[in-house]
Amino acid sequence: MAKHGGREIQFRSGEEPVRGYLATPGSGHGPGVLVLQEWWGLVPHVRDVCDRFAREGFVALAPDLYRGETASDPDAASRLMMDLEIPRAARDLDAAVKALLDEPATDGPKVGVVGFCMGGQLALFAACRNPSLGAVVNFYGIHPNVTLDLEPLQASVLGIFAERDRFVPPEKAQKLEKDLRAAGKRAVCEIYSGVDHAFFNDTRPDVYDASAAARAWSETLGFLRAELR
């Protein structure tokens, strides 16, 4: 298992404690970004993504939305995702934004949010309710229990989707972009050809695509740097 360069933290969501993983850049400060988990939970891959952001100059926080639970097989992960209490998740996301902004290392009045799979939908959901989120990167987001109210959304949105995705097929990505633009939001949804859902996850050799992941990473960094200046 890779050694992680960040640290475990705890913050308050109402009266409840929530764990998270925080990675900071070598410079000691930078723009903030939330990293939201896939349906597996706060697993080592998510910590690795935070570490990668820190190496690129970001302060990255991944909140533990499952409160300590993780899964390693799809059936268990699906149960965890469907059992997630959305009102509680909303409170946890708001609390995570505040925790990240309160970090002395975080620069600027707004932070970004990047989410994968379940976390992609939650990233957009969080930004629709929290004006402190200035940029959203939604990697093939899906959660059947999350309803989006796009009207309050102030953040710009980059959507990254997969041509062969059975969970979020291209037509759903195209509809999301159409809905965002119809609501007057700044949004681009890209569909990567020849790849599957979760192609960014390098711990999933069945779907990981190194070339597409590198392109998506470059686009994500460029987008966040431009929007969080």
C-alpha positions as a Markdown table, in Angstrom:
| # | Residue | x | y | z |
|---|---|---|---|---|
| 1 | Met | 0.0 | 0.0 | 0.0 |
| 2 | Ala | 1.3 | 3.4 | -0.9 |
| 3 | Lys | 2.5 | 5.7 | 1.9 |
| 4 | His | 0.3 | 8.8 | 2.1 |
| 5 | Gly | 1.8 | 12.2 | 2.7 |
| 6 | Gly | -1.3 | 13.8 | 4.2 |
| 7 | Arg | -2.9 | 13.4 | 7.6 |
| 8 | Glu | -6.2 | 12.3 | 9.1 |
| 9 | Ile | -8.3 | 15.1 | 10.5 |
| 10 | Gln | -11.7 | 15.5 | 12.2 |
| 11 | Phe | -14.2 | 18.3 | 11.9 |
| 12 | Arg | -17.7 | 18.9 | 13.1 |
| 13 | Ser | -20.9 | 18.4 | 11.1 |
| 14 | Gly | -23.5 | 19.8 | 13.5 |
| 15 | Glu | -23.0 | 17.9 | 16.7 |
| 16 | Glu | -21.3 | 14.9 | 15.0 |
| 17 | Pro | -17.6 | 14.4 | 14.3 |
| 18 | Val | -16.6 | 13.5 | 10.7 |
| 19 | Arg | -13.2 | 12.2 | 9.7 |
| 20 | Gly | -11.3 | 13.3 | 6.7 |
| 21 | Tyr | -8.0 | 13.1 | 4.9 |
| 22 | Leu | -6.1 | 16.3 | 4.3 |
| 23 | Ala | -3.1 | 16.8 | 2.0 |
| 24 | Thr | -1.2 | 20.1 | 1.8 |
| 25 | Pro | 1.4 | 21.2 | -0.8 |
| 26 | Gly | 5.0 | 21.6 | -0.1 |
| 27 | Ser | 4.7 | 25.4 | -0.4 |
| 28 | Gly | 2.4 | 25.3 | 2.7 |
| 29 | His | -0.5 | 26.9 | 1.0 |
| 30 | Gly | -2.7 | 26.8 | -2.1 |
| 31 | Pro | -6.2 | 26.8 | -3.5 |
| 32 | Gly | -8.5 | 24.3 | -1.8 |
| 33 | Val | -10.3 | 21.3 | -3.3 |
| 34 | Leu | -12.7 | 18.8 | -1.9 |
| 35 | Val | -12.2 | 15.2 | -3.2 |
| 36 | Leu | -15.4 | 13.1 | -3.0 |
| 37 | Gln | -15.3 | 9.4 | -2.9 |
| 38 | Glu | -16.6 | 6.7 | -5.2 |
| 39 | Trp | -19.1 | 4.3 | -3.8 |
| 40 | Trp | -16.3 | 2.3 | -2.2 |
| 41 | Gly | -15.8 | 4.9 | 0.6 |
| 42 | Leu | -12.7 | 6.7 | 1.8 |
| 43 | Val | -10.3 | 4.1 | 0.4 |
| 44 | Pro | -6.5 | 4.5 | -0.3 |
| 45 | His | -7.2 | 5.5 | -3.9 |
| 46 | Val | -9.0 | 8.6 | -2.7 |
| 47 | Arg | -6.2 | 9.5 | -0.4 |
| 48 | Asp | -3.8 | 9.0 | -3.3 |
| 49 | Val | -5.8 | 11.5 | -5.4 |
| 50 | Cys | -5.6 | 14.0 | -2.5 |
| 51 | Asp | -1.8 | 13.5 | -2.4 |
| 52 | Arg | -1.6 | 14.1 | -6.1 |
| 53 | Phe | -3.5 | 17.4 | -5.8 |
| 54 | Ala | -1.1 | 18.4 | -3.0 |
| 55 | Arg | 1.9 | 17.7 | -5.3 |
| 56 | Glu | 0.2 | 20.1 | -7.8 |
| 57 | Gly | -0.1 | 22.9 | -5.3 |
| 58 | Phe | -3.6 | 22.3 | -3.9 |
| 59 | Val | -4.9 | 21.8 | -0.4 |
| 60 | Ala | -7.0 | 18.7 | -0.8 |
| 61 | Leu | -9.6 | 17.4 | 1.7 |
| 62 | Ala | -11.5 | 14.1 | 1.3 |
| 63 | Pro | -14.4 | 13.8 | 3.8 |
| 64 | Asp | -15.4 | 10.4 | 5.0 |
| 65 | Leu | -19.1 | 10.4 | 3.9 |
| 66 | Tyr | -19.6 | 6.8 | 5.1 |
| 67 | Arg | -18.3 | 7.5 | 8.6 |
| 68 | Gly | -15.7 | 4.8 | 8.6 |
| 69 | Glu | -17.2 | 2.2 | 6.4 |
| 70 | Thr | -15.7 | 1.0 | 3.2 |
| 71 | Ala | -16.4 | -1.8 | 0.7 |
| 72 | Ser | -14.3 | -3.9 | -1.6 |
| 73 | Asp | -17.0 | -5.6 | -3.7 |
| 74 | Pro | -19.7 | -4.0 | -5.8 |
| 75 | Asp | -22.7 | -5.4 | -3.9 |
| 76 | Ala | -21.5 | -4.0 | -0.6 |
| 77 | Ala | -20.5 | -0.7 | -2.2 |
| 78 | Ser | -24.0 | -0.4 | -3.7 |
| 79 | Arg | -25.6 | -1.0 | -0.4 |
| 80 | Leu | -23.4 | 1.7 | 1.2 |
| 81 | Met | -24.3 | 4.2 | -1.5 |
| 82 | Met | -28.0 | 3.5 | -1.3 |
| 83 | Asp | -28.0 | 3.6 | 2.5 |
| 84 | Leu | -26.3 | 7.0 | 2.5 |
| 85 | Glu | -28.6 | 9.5 | 4.1 |
| 86 | Ile | -28.7 | 12.4 | 1.7 |
| 87 | Pro | -29.7 | 15.1 | 4.3 |
| 88 | Arg | -26.8 | 14.0 | 6.5 |
| 89 | Ala | -24.4 | 13.9 | 3.5 |
| 90 | Ala | -25.5 | 17.5 | 2.7 |
| 91 | Arg | -24.6 | 18.6 | 6.2 |
| 92 | Asp | -21.3 | 16.8 | 6.0 |
| 93 | Leu | -20.5 | 18.4 | 2.7 |
| 94 | Asp | -21.2 | 21.9 | 3.9 |
| 95 | Ala | -19.1 | 21.1 | 7.0 |
| 96 | Ala | -16.3 | 19.9 | 4.8 |
| 97 | Val | -16.3 | 23.1 | 2.8 |
| 98 | Lys | -16.1 | 25.1 | 6.0 |
| 99 | Ala | -13.3 | 22.9 | 7.3 |
| 100 | Leu | -11.3 | 23.3 | 4.2 |
| 101 | Leu | -11.8 | 27.1 | 4.1 |
| 102 | Asp | -10.8 | 27.3 | 7.8 |
| 103 | Glu | -7.5 | 25.6 | 7.1 |
| 104 | Pro | -4.7 | 28.2 | 7.3 |
| 105 | Ala | -3.1 | 26.6 | 4.2 |
| 106 | Thr | -6.1 | 27.3 | 2.0 |
| 107 | Asp | -5.9 | 30.3 | -0.2 |
| 108 | Gly | -8.9 | 32.3 | -1.5 |
| 109 | Pro | -12.5 | 32.8 | -0.6 |
| 110 | Lys | -13.8 | 29.8 | -2.6 |
| 111 | Val | -12.7 | 26.2 | -3.1 |
| 112 | Gly | -13.3 | 23.6 | -5.7 |
| 113 | Val | -14.8 | 20.1 | -5.6 |
| 114 | Val | -13.9 | 17.0 | -7.6 |
| 115 | Gly | -16.0 | 13.8 | -7.3 |
| 116 | Phe | -16.0 | 10.4 | -8.8 |
| 117 | Cys | -19.0 | 8.2 | -9.5 |
| 118 | Met | -21.2 | 8.7 | -6.5 |
| 119 | Gly | -18.9 | 11.6 | -5.5 |
| 120 | Gly | -19.4 | 13.2 | -8.9 |
| 121 | Gln | -23.1 | 13.6 | -8.4 |
| 122 | Leu | -22.5 | 14.7 | -4.8 |
| 123 | Ala | -19.9 | 17.3 | -6.0 |
| 124 | Leu | -22.6 | 19.0 | -8.2 |
| 125 | Phe | -25.2 | 18.6 | -5.4 |
| 126 | Ala | -22.8 | 20.3 | -2.9 |
| 127 | Ala | -22.2 | 23.2 | -5.3 |
| 128 | Cys | -25.9 | 23.7 | -5.9 |
| 129 | Arg | -26.3 | 24.4 | -2.2 |
| 130 | Asn | -23.0 | 26.1 | -1.3 |
| 131 | Pro | -21.8 | 29.4 | -2.9 |
| 132 | Ser | -18.4 | 28.9 | -1.4 |
| 133 | Leu | -17.8 | 26.2 | -4.1 |
| 134 | Gly | -16.4 | 28.0 | -7.1 |
| 135 | Ala | -15.7 | 25.0 | -9.4 |
| 136 | Val | -17.0 | 21.5 | -9.9 |
| 137 | Val | -15.4 | 18.6 | -11.7 |
| 138 | Asn | -17.9 | 15.8 | -12.0 |
| 139 | Phe | -16.4 | 12.5 | -13.1 |
| 140 | Tyr | -19.2 | 10.2 | -14.4 |
| 141 | Gly | -21.4 | 11.2 | -11.5 |
| 142 | Ile | -24.4 | 9.1 | -10.4 |
| 143 | His | -26.6 | 8.6 | -7.4 |
| 144 | Pro | -30.2 | 7.8 | -7.9 |
| 145 | Asn | -31.3 | 9.4 | -4.6 |
| 146 | Val | -29.7 | 12.8 | -5.3 |
| 147 | Thr | -31.9 | 15.4 | -6.9 |
| 148 | Leu | -30.2 | 18.5 | -8.3 |
| 149 | Asp | -31.7 | 22.0 | -8.0 |
| 150 | Leu | -29.5 | 23.9 | -10.5 |
| 151 | Glu | -31.0 | 27.3 | -9.9 |
| 152 | Pro | -28.7 | 28.4 | -7.0 |
| 153 | Leu | -25.5 | 27.0 | -8.7 |
| 154 | Gln | -22.8 | 29.6 | -9.0 |
| 155 | Ala | -19.8 | 27.4 | -9.8 |
| 156 | Ser | -18.6 | 26.5 | -13.2 |
| 157 | Val | -18.8 | 22.9 | -14.1 |
| 158 | Leu | -16.5 | 20.5 | -16.0 |
| 159 | Gly | -18.1 | 17.1 | -16.6 |
| 160 | Ile | -16.0 | 14.1 | -17.6 |
| 161 | Phe | -17.9 | 11.1 | -18.8 |
| 162 | Ala | -17.1 | 7.8 | -20.6 |
| 163 | Glu | -18.4 | 6.6 | -23.9 |
| 164 | Arg | -18.9 | 3.0 | -22.7 |
| 165 | Asp | -20.4 | 3.8 | -19.3 |
| 166 | Arg | -23.4 | 1.6 | -18.6 |
| 167 | Phe | -24.2 | 3.6 | -15.4 |
| 168 | Val | -24.1 | 7.1 | -17.0 |
| 169 | Pro | -24.4 | 6.6 | -20.7 |
| 170 | Pro | -23.5 | 9.5 | -23.0 |
| 171 | Glu | -27.1 | 10.6 | -23.5 |
| 172 | Lys | -27.3 | 11.3 | -19.8 |
| 173 | Ala | -24.1 | 13.4 | -19.9 |
| 174 | Gln | -25.4 | 15.3 | -22.8 |
| 175 | Lys | -28.7 | 16.0 | -21.0 |
| 176 | Leu | -26.9 | 17.2 | -18.0 |
| 177 | Glu | -24.9 | 19.7 | -20.1 |
| 178 | Lys | -28.1 | 20.8 | -21.8 |
| 179 | Asp | -29.9 | 21.3 | -18.5 |
| 180 | Leu | -27.0 | 23.3 | -17.0 |
| 181 | Arg | -26.8 | 25.6 | -20.0 |
| 182 | Ala | -30.5 | 26.0 | -20.1 |
| 183 | Ala | -30.3 | 27.2 | -16.5 |
| 184 | Gly | -27.7 | 29.7 | -17.5 |
| 185 | Lys | -24.8 | 27.9 | -15.9 |
| 186 | Arg | -21.2 | 27.7 | -17.2 |
| 187 | Ala | -20.7 | 24.0 | -18.1 |
| 188 | Val | -18.9 | 21.7 | -20.4 |
| 189 | Cys | -19.5 | 17.9 | -20.3 |
| 190 | Glu | -16.9 | 15.9 | -22.2 |
| 191 | Ile | -17.4 | 12.3 | -23.3 |
| 192 | Tyr | -14.1 | 10.3 | -23.5 |
| 193 | Ser | -14.2 | 7.8 | -26.3 |
| 194 | Gly | -13.4 | 4.1 | -25.9 |
| 195 | Val | -13.4 | 4.1 | -22.0 |
| 196 | Asp | -15.6 | 2.8 | -19.3 |
| 197 | His | -17.1 | 4.1 | -16.0 |
| 198 | Ala | -14.3 | 4.6 | -13.4 |
| 199 | Phe | -11.6 | 4.8 | -16.1 |
| 200 | Phe | -9.6 | 7.2 | -13.8 |
| 201 | Asn | -9.3 | 4.7 | -10.9 |
| 202 | Asp | -5.8 | 3.2 | -11.3 |
| 203 | Thr | -6.7 | 0.5 | -8.7 |
| 204 | Arg | -9.3 | -0.9 | -11.1 |
| 205 | Pro | -7.3 | -2.7 | -13.8 |
| 206 | Asp | -10.5 | -3.9 | -15.4 |
| 207 | Val | -11.5 | -0.3 | -16.3 |
| 208 | Tyr | -8.5 | 1.9 | -15.8 |
| 209 | Asp | -7.2 | 3.7 | -18.9 |
| 210 | Ala | -3.9 | 5.4 | -18.4 |
| 211 | Ser | -4.1 | 7.7 | -21.4 |
| 212 | Ala | -7.6 | 8.9 | -20.7 |
| 213 | Ala | -6.8 | 9.3 | -17.0 |
| 214 | Ala | -3.8 | 11.4 | -17.8 |
| 215 | Arg | -5.8 | 13.6 | -20.1 |
| 216 | Ala | -8.6 | 14.0 | -17.5 |
| 217 | Trp | -6.1 | 14.8 | -14.8 |
| 218 | Ser | -4.6 | 17.6 | -17.0 |
| 219 | Glu | -8.0 | 19.0 | -17.8 |
| 220 | Thr | -9.0 | 18.9 | -14.2 |
| 221 | Leu | -5.9 | 20.8 | -13.0 |
| 222 | Gly | -6.2 | 23.4 | -15.7 |
| 223 | Phe | -9.9 | 24.0 | -15.0 |
| 224 | Leu | -9.4 | 24.3 | -11.2 |
| 225 | Arg | -6.4 | 26.6 | -11.6 |
| 226 | Ala | -8.4 | 28.9 | -14.0 |
| 227 | Glu | -11.5 | 29.0 | -11.8 |
| 228 | Leu | -9.9 | 29.3 | -8.4 |
| 229 | Arg | -7.5 | 32.1 | -9.3 |
